[in-house]
Amino acid sequence: MPCLHEYFIENNLKKLSKDFEEPKGTIIYEVLRIIDGVPLFLENHLERMNNSFKIIDRVNPYKDEEIKNSIIELSKTNKVKDGNVKITIEVTEDNKLKIFFIPHSYPAEEQYLRGVKTILYFGERTNPNAKIVNDSFRDLVNKEIKENNAYEAILVDRNGDITEGSRSNIFMVKNNTIITSPLEAVLPGVTRGEIIELCLENNIDFKEEKVNYKDLDKLDGLFITGTSPKILPITSVNDRIFNSNVNEIIKVLIKTYDDKINTYVNTNKSNL
């Protein structure tokens, strides 16, 4: 993963990107989005990172506050207020921490308006609840995505149940109810959590339950959630076509989520 811009942070110290070396071994990581200098939903990302350590019976050696300060320092030092930042901690004796800007690809406005193409991928993560680097799995999925000219791959487990996207969470709409896979089967996405909160706050029916890929035709729509895409309607899954882009519930969630982001950014600017 390339390290963008002039500087990165290693163990809370500023270093030149030309001296950057890829993290090695088992790596706990997070990717978050910075908007106008504000690390979006940072508290939730750090909570998930700490949970990833717990899953492998370790403790995060870095305090939340020092990681937060390093992210803000990274943004200010590089004079970059918008982009994606990756936090990596090597699970080794020295627990090396690296924080750096990475390439990002945000959906075009047309993709939000029209929706995106997805494919089914029959495979599952070894430990879906932990954010741990698994390059071999990522490479296999990316190959399928590229060959099918798709935006994302929807993972299907050994029982035929839809779990999540390869780099996102998946939500479905059926009879005015939002459905997503149970938490134990997926990475607990930060955006996923925010969407569930929005459903509760706006009296939108919501439930966590397994949906078999053979029942896709019974759905009214689907959408992707994640750090880069936010909420992105799905227009097709393999050869099945959906009108997710005009689904009223999805449109409401897109607007309320954008409003939530704006409120968070404006509230936290004063803390920089």
C-alpha positions as CSV (number, residue, x, y, z in Angstrom):
1,M,0.0,0.0,0.0
2,P,1.6,3.3,-1.1
3,C,2.3,6.0,1.5
4,L,1.1,9.3,0.1
5,H,2.4,12.8,0.6
6,E,5.7,14.0,2.1
7,Y,5.4,12.7,5.7
8,F,4.1,9.7,7.7
9,I,4.0,9.1,11.4
10,E,5.9,6.2,13.0
11,N,5.7,5.6,16.8
12,N,4.3,9.2,17.2
13,L,7.3,10.6,15.3
14,K,7.2,12.5,11.9
15,K,9.2,10.8,9.2
16,L,9.8,11.3,5.4
17,S,7.6,9.1,3.2
18,K,10.7,8.2,1.1
19,D,11.9,6.2,4.2
20,F,8.5,4.4,4.6
21,E,8.7,0.6,4.8
22,E,5.6,-1.6,4.6
23,P,4.4,-3.0,7.9
24,K,5.4,-6.7,8.4
25,G,3.9,-9.8,10.0
26,T,0.5,-9.8,11.6
27,I,-0.9,-6.4,11.5
28,I,-3.9,-4.8,13.2
29,Y,-5.2,-1.9,11.1
30,E,-7.9,0.7,10.6
31,V,-8.7,3.0,7.6
32,L,-10.5,6.2,8.4
33,R,-11.6,9.2,6.4
34,I,-10.4,12.8,7.1
35,I,-12.9,15.5,6.1
36,D,-11.8,19.2,6.5
37,G,-9.0,18.0,8.9
38,V,-11.4,16.1,11.1
39,P,-10.9,12.3,11.5
40,L,-14.4,11.0,10.9
41,F,-16.0,8.9,13.7
42,L,-12.5,8.4,15.2
43,E,-13.7,7.1,18.5
44,N,-15.5,4.3,16.8
45,H,-12.5,3.3,14.7
46,L,-10.2,3.3,17.8
47,E,-12.8,1.2,19.7
48,R,-12.8,-1.3,16.8
49,M,-9.0,-1.4,16.8
50,N,-8.9,-2.1,20.5
51,N,-11.4,-4.9,20.0
52,S,-9.3,-6.4,17.2
53,F,-6.5,-6.7,19.8
54,K,-8.8,-8.4,22.3
55,I,-9.9,-11.0,19.8
56,I,-6.3,-12.2,19.4
57,D,-5.7,-11.9,23.2
58,R,-3.6,-8.8,23.0
59,V,-3.8,-5.2,24.3
60,N,-3.4,-2.2,22.2
61,P,0.0,-0.7,23.4
62,Y,-1.0,2.8,22.3
63,K,-3.5,5.1,24.0
64,D,-6.4,6.5,22.0
65,E,-5.3,10.0,22.6
66,E,-1.8,9.6,21.2
67,I,-3.1,7.9,18.1
68,K,-5.6,10.8,17.7
69,N,-2.8,13.4,18.1
70,S,-0.7,11.6,15.5
71,I,-3.5,11.6,13.0
72,I,-4.1,15.3,13.4
73,E,-0.3,16.0,13.2
74,L,-0.1,13.9,10.0
75,S,-2.9,16.1,8.5
76,K,-1.3,19.4,9.5
77,T,2.2,18.5,8.6
78,N,1.3,17.4,5.1
79,K,-1.2,20.2,4.8
80,V,-3.8,17.7,3.6
81,K,-7.3,18.1,5.0
82,D,-9.2,15.4,3.1
83,G,-8.4,11.8,2.3
84,N,-8.0,8.3,3.8
85,V,-5.6,7.5,6.5
86,K,-4.4,4.1,7.5
87,I,-3.3,3.1,11.0
88,T,-1.2,0.0,11.3
89,I,0.2,-1.7,14.4
90,E,2.6,-4.6,14.0
91,V,1.8,-7.4,16.5
92,T,5.4,-8.0,17.4
93,E,7.7,-7.2,20.3
94,D,8.2,-3.6,19.3
95,N,4.6,-3.0,18.3
96,K,5.5,-0.6,15.6
97,L,2.8,2.0,14.9
98,K,2.5,3.7,11.5
99,I,0.0,6.3,10.4
100,F,-0.1,7.4,6.8
101,F,-2.2,8.7,3.9
102,I,-3.2,6.1,1.4
103,P,-4.8,6.3,-2.1
104,H,-8.5,6.6,-2.0
105,S,-11.3,6.2,-4.5
106,Y,-14.6,7.9,-3.7
107,P,-17.6,7.1,-5.8
108,A,-18.5,9.6,-8.5
109,E,-21.8,11.5,-8.2
110,E,-23.2,9.4,-11.0
111,Q,-22.6,6.2,-9.1
112,Y,-24.6,7.5,-6.2
113,L,-27.4,8.5,-8.6
114,R,-27.4,5.3,-10.7
115,G,-26.0,2.6,-8.3
116,V,-23.1,0.2,-8.9
117,K,-22.5,-3.3,-10.2
118,T,-21.6,-6.1,-7.7
119,I,-20.8,-9.8,-7.9
120,L,-21.2,-12.7,-5.5
121,Y,-18.0,-14.2,-4.2
122,F,-18.3,-17.6,-2.4
123,G,-15.8,-17.3,0.4
124,E,-15.4,-16.0,3.9
125,R,-12.9,-14.4,6.2
126,T,-11.0,-16.5,8.8
127,N,-12.0,-14.1,11.5
128,P,-14.6,-11.6,10.3
129,N,-14.8,-9.6,13.5
130,A,-11.1,-8.6,13.5
131,K,-9.5,-6.0,11.2
132,I,-6.3,-8.0,10.4
133,V,-4.4,-7.8,7.1
134,N,-5.0,-10.8,4.8
135,D,-3.4,-10.1,1.5
136,S,-4.0,-13.5,-0.1
137,F,-7.8,-13.3,0.4
138,R,-7.8,-9.7,-0.8
139,D,-5.9,-10.6,-4.0
140,L,-8.3,-13.4,-4.9
141,V,-11.4,-11.2,-4.5
142,N,-9.8,-8.3,-6.3
143,K,-9.1,-10.6,-9.3
144,E,-12.8,-11.5,-9.5
145,I,-13.9,-7.9,-9.1
146,K,-11.6,-6.8,-11.9
147,E,-12.5,-9.6,-14.3
148,N,-16.2,-8.8,-13.9
149,N,-15.8,-5.0,-14.1
150,A,-17.6,-4.7,-10.8
151,Y,-17.4,-2.2,-8.0
152,E,-17.6,-4.7,-5.1
153,A,-17.9,-8.4,-4.3
154,I,-20.6,-9.6,-1.9
155,L,-19.3,-12.5,0.2
156,V,-21.3,-15.6,0.6
157,D,-20.4,-18.1,3.3
158,R,-20.4,-22.0,3.2
159,N,-24.1,-22.0,4.1
160,G,-25.0,-19.8,1.1
161,D,-25.7,-16.8,3.4
162,I,-24.8,-13.2,2.4
163,T,-22.3,-11.8,5.0
164,E,-20.6,-8.6,3.8
165,G,-18.7,-6.9,1.0
166,S,-15.1,-7.6,0.5
167,R,-14.2,-4.1,1.7
168,S,-17.6,-3.0,2.9
169,N,-20.8,-3.9,4.8
170,I,-24.0,-4.9,2.9
171,F,-27.5,-3.8,3.8
172,M,-30.7,-5.1,2.1
173,V,-34.2,-3.7,1.9
174,K,-37.3,-5.9,2.0
175,N,-40.9,-4.7,2.6
176,N,-39.7,-1.4,4.0
177,T,-37.3,-3.1,6.5
178,I,-33.5,-2.7,6.5
179,I,-31.7,-6.1,6.9
180,T,-28.1,-6.8,7.4
181,S,-26.1,-9.9,8.4
182,P,-25.7,-10.7,12.2
183,L,-22.7,-9.0,13.8
184,E,-20.8,-12.3,14.5
185,A,-20.5,-13.0,10.8
186,V,-19.1,-9.7,9.7
187,L,-16.5,-7.0,10.4
188,P,-18.3,-4.5,12.7
189,G,-18.0,-1.6,10.3
190,V,-18.0,1.9,11.7
191,T,-20.4,3.1,9.0
192,R,-22.5,0.0,9.6
193,G,-23.0,1.1,13.2
194,E,-23.9,4.6,12.2
195,I,-26.5,3.3,9.8
196,I,-28.1,1.1,12.4
197,E,-28.3,4.1,14.8
198,L,-29.9,6.2,12.0
199,C,-32.5,3.5,11.5
200,L,-33.4,3.6,15.2
201,E,-33.4,7.4,15.3
202,N,-35.7,7.7,12.2
203,N,-38.1,4.9,13.1
204,I,-37.0,2.8,10.1
205,D,-37.6,-0.9,10.7
206,F,-34.3,-2.8,11.1
207,K,-33.2,-6.3,11.8
208,E,-30.1,-8.5,11.8
209,E,-30.8,-11.8,10.1
210,K,-29.2,-14.2,7.6
211,V,-30.3,-13.8,4.0
212,N,-29.5,-16.6,1.5
213,Y,-28.1,-15.6,-1.8
214,K,-30.9,-17.7,-3.4
215,D,-33.4,-15.2,-2.0
216,L,-32.0,-12.2,-3.7
217,D,-35.0,-11.9,-5.9
218,K,-37.2,-11.3,-2.9
219,L,-35.3,-8.0,-2.0
220,D,-36.4,-4.5,-3.0
221,G,-32.9,-3.1,-3.0
222,L,-29.4,-3.3,-1.5
223,F,-26.6,-0.9,-0.6
224,I,-23.0,-0.8,0.4
225,T,-21.6,1.1,3.4
226,G,-18.0,1.9,4.2
227,T,-15.4,4.6,4.9
228,S,-15.0,5.7,1.3
229,P,-18.4,4.9,-0.3
230,K,-20.5,6.1,2.7
231,I,-23.9,4.7,1.5
232,L,-23.8,3.5,-2.1
233,P,-26.9,1.9,-3.9
234,I,-26.4,-1.4,-5.6
235,T,-27.9,-1.6,-9.1
236,S,-27.0,-5.2,-9.8
237,V,-25.8,-8.4,-8.2
238,N,-24.4,-10.7,-10.9
239,D,-27.3,-10.7,-13.5
240,R,-30.0,-9.5,-11.0
241,I,-31.1,-5.9,-11.5
242,F,-32.3,-3.7,-8.6
243,N,-33.7,-0.2,-8.5
244,S,-31.9,0.6,-5.2
245,N,-31.0,4.1,-6.4
246,V,-34.7,5.2,-6.4
247,N,-35.7,3.3,-3.2
248,E,-37.2,5.8,-0.8
249,I,-35.7,4.3,2.4
250,I,-32.2,4.2,0.9
251,K,-32.6,7.8,-0.3
252,V,-33.6,8.9,3.2
253,L,-30.6,7.1,4.8
254,I,-28.2,8.7,2.3
255,K,-29.4,12.2,3.2
256,T,-29.5,11.6,7.0
257,Y,-26.0,10.0,6.9
258,D,-24.6,13.0,5.0
259,D,-26.2,15.3,7.6
260,K,-24.7,13.3,10.4
261,I,-21.2,13.6,8.8
262,N,-21.6,17.3,8.5
263,T,-22.7,17.7,12.1
264,Y,-19.7,15.6,13.3
265,V,-17.2,17.5,11.3
266,N,-18.5,20.9,12.3
267,T,-18.7,19.9,16.0
268,N,-15.1,18.5,16.1
269,K,-13.3,21.3,14.1
270,S,-12.9,23.3,17.3
271,N,-10.9,20.4,18.9
272,L,-8.2,20.5,16.3
